[in-house]
């Protein structure tokens, strides 16, 4: 029997750890074959129902808590039921996007290098490196006072900050002084209400780092350092030469899809859901999550479990009606003259027919002795007819 590569790797690792000889390893393989055969799905098994039960029952036990990560500032990652709903509803942007950035071996063993890289990727706004940002009503401008220590901490210079401000506000009048930048907007924007709105825009000006990465936290995992982030920008992070692109990941399913494709997005759905369940102390067979992830991604795009996703896209009118807003589905089907083949589970249950799973998937035929004789005669006649046609042709 051929095992999946993951099972094969586990068996080889077990052989090395336990120092098994050839005979013992063969016995292990025989035992693994038996267990693997038991774990395989029987043809006709209602795998969808089993997977739904496997995920639905423990899902009712999940809490609403979030997981807190240690750090200088608070950094949260949504966990529990809210995160599971985000994943399966295919929410386009997670509530708390986060990344795990792994570094190449030349940088991963040094804490100072990891901290340096972390500081270089954090999204630094103008307000992060200032002591104050005021509105000068006499001169009708916004005045920015830079903090020397903060500027030095993020590895930028006063001149660099001034250039970034000029680049972002090309139509404004910029004046500079000692650790001060004055920004006066163009004449049509110079009134009191607009000036205070302009101040907010100035505060949010991007200075350095990767946009979207709000917080960074270097963490030691085993013997190597990696960086956890609040906020996500997978495309730009993977472009960095210090980053290990094979292991770096984000919890944003749609961002993964846009950067790496549908297969990678499917993997993120499975891994994120498994993490949520395991953090709550719940073990679920990964195959059930894989089945659900396949259903969400098998069209080449990501669809949620709901009226605007998988359930709403079913070809069966009765299946769509059984999920949500039944009258709308039934009226629309009548209006457009839709028909239902009654070929799936839900619609057969609704009209009290055997469902096409388990014993319902088998079609039985009774063949009597008379029918057998008739078939034999028909076969002989067909054979004679073919022979006759061949002789005429020759």
matplotlib code that plots the C-alpha trace (Angstrom):
import matplotlib.pyplot as plt

x = [0.0, 1.2, 1.0, 0.7, 4.1, 3.3, 2.5, 5.6, 7.8, 6.3, 7.0, 10.6, 11.1, 9.6, 12.0, 15.0, 13.8, 13.1, 16.1, 14.0, 15.6, 14.3, 11.9, 10.5, 10.0, 8.1, 5.8, 5.3, 4.4, 1.8, 0.2, 0.1, -1.5, -4.3, -4.9, -4.7, -7.2, -9.6, -9.3, -10.2, -13.7, -16.2, -17.7, -21.0, -20.2, -22.0, -18.7, -20.4, -22.7, -19.9, -17.6, -20.5, -21.1, -17.4, -17.0, -20.5, -20.6, -17.3, -18.0, -20.8, -18.2, -15.9, -15.5, -15.5, -12.0, -9.1, -5.5, -3.1, 0.6, 3.2, 4.9, 5.6, 2.2, -1.0, -1.1, -4.2, -5.2, -8.9, -9.5, -12.5, -15.8, -15.4, -12.3, -14.0, -16.9, -14.5, -12.8, -15.9, -17.9, -14.9, -14.6, -12.5, -10.4, -9.8, -10.5, -6.9, -4.6, -1.3, 1.9, 4.6, 7.8, 10.6, 14.1, 16.9, 19.5, 22.1, 19.7, 17.6, 20.2, 20.9, 18.5, 20.0, 19.5, 15.9, 15.2, 16.8, 14.7, 11.5, 12.1, 12.7, 9.3, 7.0, 4.8, 6.0, 3.5, 4.5, 2.7, 5.0, 8.1, 6.8, 6.4, 3.4, 1.4, -0.3, -2.5, -1.1, -4.2, -2.2, -0.2, -3.1, -0.7, 0.0, 3.2, 5.0, 7.6, 9.9, 11.2, 14.9, 14.9, 12.0, 13.6, 16.8, 14.9, 13.3, 16.6, 15.6, 17.0, 15.4, 16.2, 14.6, 11.4, 11.2, 11.6, 8.8, 6.5, 7.3, 6.7, 3.3, 2.1, 3.4, 0.8, 1.3, 3.8, 6.5, 8.7, 11.4, 13.2, 15.1, 13.2, 10.1, 8.1, 5.3, 2.8, 0.3, -2.3, -3.2, -5.4, -8.8, -8.2, -7.2, -10.2, -10.6, -12.6, -10.5, -7.3, -8.2, -9.1, -5.7, -4.0, -5.4, -4.1, -0.6, -0.6, -1.2, 1.6, 3.6, 7.3, 9.1, 8.6, 5.9, 2.4, -0.1, 2.5, 1.3, 3.3, 6.2, 7.4, 10.7, 10.1, 12.6, 11.2, 13.7, 17.1, 16.0, 14.3, 11.2, 8.9, 5.2, 3.3, 0.0, -1.1, -0.3, 1.3, 2.5, 3.5, 6.0, 7.3, 8.1, 10.1, 12.6, 15.9, 16.2, 12.9, 12.5, 9.6, 8.9, 7.7, 6.5, 2.7, -0.3, -3.7, -5.4, -6.9, -7.7, -4.3, -2.7, -5.0, -4.0, -0.3, 0.2, -3.0, -6.0, -4.0, -2.1, -5.4, -7.0, -4.0, -4.4, -8.2, -7.3, -4.4, -6.2, -9.3, -7.1, -5.2, -8.5, -9.8, -6.5, -6.1, -9.5, -8.3, -10.5, -9.1, -10.8, -9.8, -8.0, -9.7, -13.1, -11.6, -9.9, -13.3, -14.8, -11.8, -12.1, -15.8, -14.9, -12.1, -12.9, -14.2, -10.9, -12.2, -13.0, -16.6, -18.1, -20.7, -23.8, -26.5, -23.9, -21.4, -21.7, -25.3, -26.5, -24.7, -26.2, -27.9, -30.8, -33.7, -34.9, -31.4, -31.1, -34.6, -33.8, -30.9, -32.2, -35.0, -37.0, -39.8, -37.4, -35.7, -39.0, -40.6, -37.4, -37.3, -41.0, -40.4, -37.4, -38.8, -36.0, -36.2, -34.7, -33.1, -33.5, -30.0, -28.5, -29.1, -31.2, -33.8, -34.3, -34.8, -37.4, -39.5, -39.0, -37.0, -33.9, -30.8, -27.9, -25.4, -24.8, -27.2, -29.1, -26.2, -26.6, -28.9, -30.3, -31.6, -33.3, -32.3, -34.5, -33.6, -35.9, -34.2, -30.8, -31.8, -33.2, -30.0, -28.0, -30.1, -29.9, -26.1, -26.0, -28.2, -26.0, -22.9, -24.4, -25.5, -22.0, -20.5, -23.0, -22.1, -18.4, -18.9, -20.9, -18.2, -15.4]
y = [0.0, 3.5, 6.0, 9.8, 11.4, 12.9, 9.4, 7.9, 10.6, 9.9, 6.2, 6.9, 9.3, 6.7, 4.1, 6.4, 7.5, 3.9, 2.4, -0.3, -3.2, -4.3, -6.9, -4.5, -1.8, -4.3, -5.1, -1.4, -1.0, -3.9, -2.3, 1.1, -0.5, -1.9, 1.4, 3.3, 1.0, 1.5, 5.3, 5.4, 6.5, 3.8, 4.5, 6.2, 7.6, 10.8, 12.7, 16.1, 15.4, 13.9, 16.9, 19.3, 17.4, 17.2, 21.0, 22.1, 20.3, 21.6, 25.0, 25.5, 25.1, 27.9, 31.0, 34.6, 35.3, 36.7, 35.6, 38.2, 38.3, 39.8, 43.0, 46.6, 47.5, 45.4, 43.1, 40.9, 38.2, 37.3, 33.7, 31.5, 31.7, 35.2, 34.0, 30.8, 32.9, 35.2, 32.2, 30.3, 33.4, 34.3, 37.8, 39.9, 41.5, 39.9, 41.9, 41.5, 40.8, 39.3, 37.8, 35.3, 36.4, 33.9, 35.0, 33.4, 31.5, 34.3, 36.6, 34.2, 33.3, 36.9, 38.8, 42.2, 41.5, 40.3, 43.6, 45.6, 44.0, 44.3, 48.1, 48.4, 46.9, 48.6, 51.2, 54.5, 57.4, 61.0, 61.1, 58.2, 60.4, 63.7, 65.4, 67.4, 68.4, 71.7, 74.1, 77.6, 79.8, 83.0, 81.5, 79.0, 76.0, 72.7, 72.7, 69.4, 69.2, 66.1, 64.1, 63.5, 60.3, 58.8, 59.8, 58.1, 55.0, 54.4, 54.9, 58.0, 61.5, 64.9, 65.6, 62.2, 63.1, 66.5, 65.0, 62.5, 65.3, 67.3, 64.2, 63.6, 67.2, 68.5, 71.3, 72.6, 75.3, 73.6, 75.5, 73.9, 74.8, 73.0, 69.8, 71.6, 71.4, 73.8, 72.7, 75.2, 73.7, 75.3, 78.4, 76.7, 74.4, 77.2, 77.6, 76.5, 73.4, 72.1, 72.9, 70.6, 67.9, 68.5, 68.0, 64.5, 63.7, 65.0, 62.8, 59.7, 60.5, 57.3, 57.9, 54.6, 50.8, 48.6, 50.0, 47.9, 46.5, 48.3, 46.5, 44.1, 41.6, 39.6, 36.1, 33.3, 29.9, 27.1, 28.3, 30.9, 34.3, 35.3, 38.3, 38.4, 41.4, 43.1, 44.1, 42.4, 43.1, 39.8, 41.0, 43.6, 41.4, 38.5, 41.0, 41.6, 39.8, 38.9, 37.0, 33.2, 33.2, 29.5, 29.7, 33.3, 33.5, 35.7, 35.0, 37.0, 34.4, 36.9, 38.5, 35.0, 34.3, 37.5, 36.9, 33.1, 31.7, 29.5, 26.5, 28.6, 30.2, 26.8, 25.8, 29.0, 28.2, 24.7, 25.9, 28.9, 26.9, 24.1, 26.7, 28.2, 24.8, 23.6, 26.8, 26.0, 22.4, 20.8, 18.1, 17.8, 15.5, 17.7, 15.9, 17.4, 20.9, 20.0, 19.0, 22.3, 24.3, 22.3, 23.3, 26.9, 27.1, 24.5, 27.1, 29.0, 31.7, 31.9, 31.5, 31.7, 29.3, 31.3, 32.7, 34.7, 31.8, 28.0, 27.7, 30.5, 29.1, 25.6, 24.5, 22.9, 25.3, 23.3, 23.1, 26.9, 27.4, 25.1, 27.3, 30.9, 33.1, 30.2, 32.2, 34.4, 31.4, 29.6, 32.8, 33.4, 29.8, 30.0, 33.3, 32.0, 28.5, 26.7, 22.9, 20.7, 17.3, 16.1, 14.6, 15.7, 14.9, 17.9, 17.9, 14.1, 14.5, 17.2, 15.1, 11.9, 9.9, 7.7, 10.0, 9.3, 8.3, 5.0, 2.3, 4.9, 5.2, 1.6, 0.7, -2.9, -4.9, -8.3, -10.7, -13.7, -17.0, -16.0, -12.6, -14.3, -16.6, -13.6, -11.7, -14.7, -15.0, -11.3, -11.5, -14.4, -12.6, -9.5, -11.6, -13.3, -9.9, -8.5, -11.6, -11.3, -7.6, -8.4, -11.2, -8.8, -6.2, -8.7]
z = [0.0, -0.8, 2.1, 1.7, 2.0, 5.5, 6.8, 5.1, 6.7, 10.2, 9.9, 8.8, 11.7, 14.1, 12.7, 13.5, 16.9, 18.1, 16.2, 14.7, 12.7, 9.3, 10.7, 13.3, 10.7, 8.4, 11.4, 11.9, 8.2, 8.4, 11.5, 9.8, 6.7, 8.9, 10.7, 7.4, 5.8, 8.7, 8.4, 4.7, 3.9, 2.7, -0.7, -0.3, 3.2, 4.1, 4.5, 4.4, 7.3, 9.4, 8.7, 9.6, 12.9, 13.6, 13.3, 14.5, 17.8, 19.2, 17.6, 20.2, 23.0, 21.8, 23.9, 22.7, 24.1, 22.2, 22.6, 23.9, 22.8, 25.2, 24.1, 24.8, 23.5, 23.5, 20.5, 20.1, 17.7, 17.4, 18.5, 19.5, 17.8, 16.2, 14.3, 13.2, 11.8, 10.0, 8.3, 7.3, 6.2, 4.0, 5.5, 3.1, 5.9, 9.3, 12.4, 13.6, 10.6, 11.7, 10.2, 11.2, 9.5, 9.4, 8.6, 6.6, 8.5, 8.3, 10.3, 12.3, 15.0, 16.0, 18.3, 17.3, 13.6, 14.2, 16.1, 13.4, 10.7, 12.8, 13.2, 9.5, 8.6, 11.1, 9.5, 10.9, 10.7, 11.2, 14.6, 15.8, 15.6, 16.8, 20.2, 19.1, 16.0, 16.3, 14.2, 14.0, 13.4, 12.9, 10.0, 9.0, 8.9, 10.7, 12.7, 13.3, 16.0, 15.7, 18.7, 18.4, 20.3, 18.3, 15.0, 16.1, 17.3, 13.9, 12.1, 10.1, 9.8, 10.0, 6.4, 5.3, 7.2, 5.6, 2.1, 2.8, 3.9, 0.8, -1.4, 0.3, 0.2, -3.2, -3.5, 0.1, 1.2, 3.3, 5.7, 7.9, 11.0, 13.8, 14.2, 13.0, 9.8, 8.9, 6.3, 4.8, 2.5, -0.8, -0.6, -1.3, 1.7, 4.1, 6.5, 10.1, 9.6, 6.7, 8.5, 11.4, 8.9, 7.2, 10.6, 10.8, 7.3, 8.3, 11.4, 9.2, 6.7, 6.0, 6.7, 6.6, 6.9, 5.2, 5.2, 7.1, 9.7, 12.8, 15.5, 15.5, 18.1, 17.7, 19.3, 19.8, 18.6, 19.5, 18.4, 15.9, 16.0, 14.0, 14.0, 14.8, 13.6, 14.1, 10.6, 7.3, 3.9, 2.5, -0.9, 0.4, 3.2, 0.8, -1.4, 1.4, 0.9, 4.6, 4.8, 4.4, 1.9, 2.3, 5.9, 6.2, 6.4, 7.1, 8.7, 5.9, 3.5, 0.7, 0.8, 0.6, -2.4, -4.2, -3.6, -3.7, -5.3, -4.4, -3.1, -0.6, 0.5, 1.0, 3.3, 5.3, 5.9, 7.2, 9.4, 10.8, 11.7, 13.3, 15.3, 16.7, 17.7, 19.2, 21.2, 22.8, 23.6, 20.9, 18.5, 15.2, 12.3, 9.8, 6.9, 7.9, 7.7, 4.4, 3.0, 4.0, 2.7, -0.6, -0.9, -0.2, -2.9, -5.6, -8.0, -8.0, -5.8, -2.1, -1.1, 2.4, 3.9, 3.4, 1.1, -0.9, -1.0, -1.3, -0.2, -2.4, -5.5, -5.4, -8.6, -6.6, -5.9, -2.9, -1.4, -1.7, -0.2, 2.7, 3.9, 4.0, 2.6, 1.1, -0.4, -2.4, -3.9, -4.7, -6.3, -8.3, -9.5, -10.6, -12.3, -14.4, -14.9, -13.1, -12.6, -9.8, -10.7, -7.0, -7.2, -3.9, -0.2, 1.0, -1.7, -1.4, 2.4, 1.8, -0.5, 1.6, -0.9, -0.3, -0.2, -2.6, 0.2, 2.0, 0.9, -1.2, -3.6, -4.8, -7.7, -7.5, -10.4, -10.4, -13.1, -13.5, -15.4, -18.3, -18.6, -18.6, -21.5, -23.4, -23.0, -24.2, -27.3, -28.0, -27.7, -30.2, -32.7, -32.4, -33.0, -36.0, -37.4, -37.1, -38.8, -41.7, -42.2, -42.2, -44.8, -47.1, -46.8, -47.7]

ax = plt.figure().add_subplot(projection="3d")
ax.plot(x, y, z, "-o")
ax.set_aspect("equal")
plt.show()
